[in-house]
Amino acid sequence: MAKIKNLKQRGYIALTSAIIISGLIMLISLALSFSSVSNRFDILGAEFKKNSRALSEACAETALLKLAQNSAYAGNKNIQIASSSCSILAIESSGGQKIIKTKTNLQNFITNLKITTTAPDVAVVFWEEVANF
């Protein structure tokens, strides 16, 4: 009788161990799959930010070209590039320098560029991304 009881206990321990190990394996695989999904969103966000910056830089280059062609160019333009757009804000003058500001919002990833140039020859003095204007 004691031998049968001992065999039942071993079976119970083996079954409980198998259930616990299966549960742990499922938890680990779920954690890895959530991590993978999170990484995909991070990569997608980085791609949107890169595209937003490239679009804002294209807008800045357009403003520099317009300013080189016409020193009285005032900005305040929306530029359409493919299916996206960016804005050249009003160009400011400050002591022999012109300040160009561009803004792009691509899928809620915002890029604000501020470019400082010399006034007559349009040489870039400073080019930076700022949080906001």
Buried (B, 14 or more C-beta within 10 A) or exposed (E): EEEEEEEEEEEEEEEEEEEEEEEEEEEEEEEEEEEEEEEEEEEEEEEBBEBBBBBBBBBBEBBBEBBEEEEEBEBEBEBEEEEBBBBBBEBBEEEEBBBBBBBBBBEEBBBBBBBBBEBEEBEEEEBEEEEEE
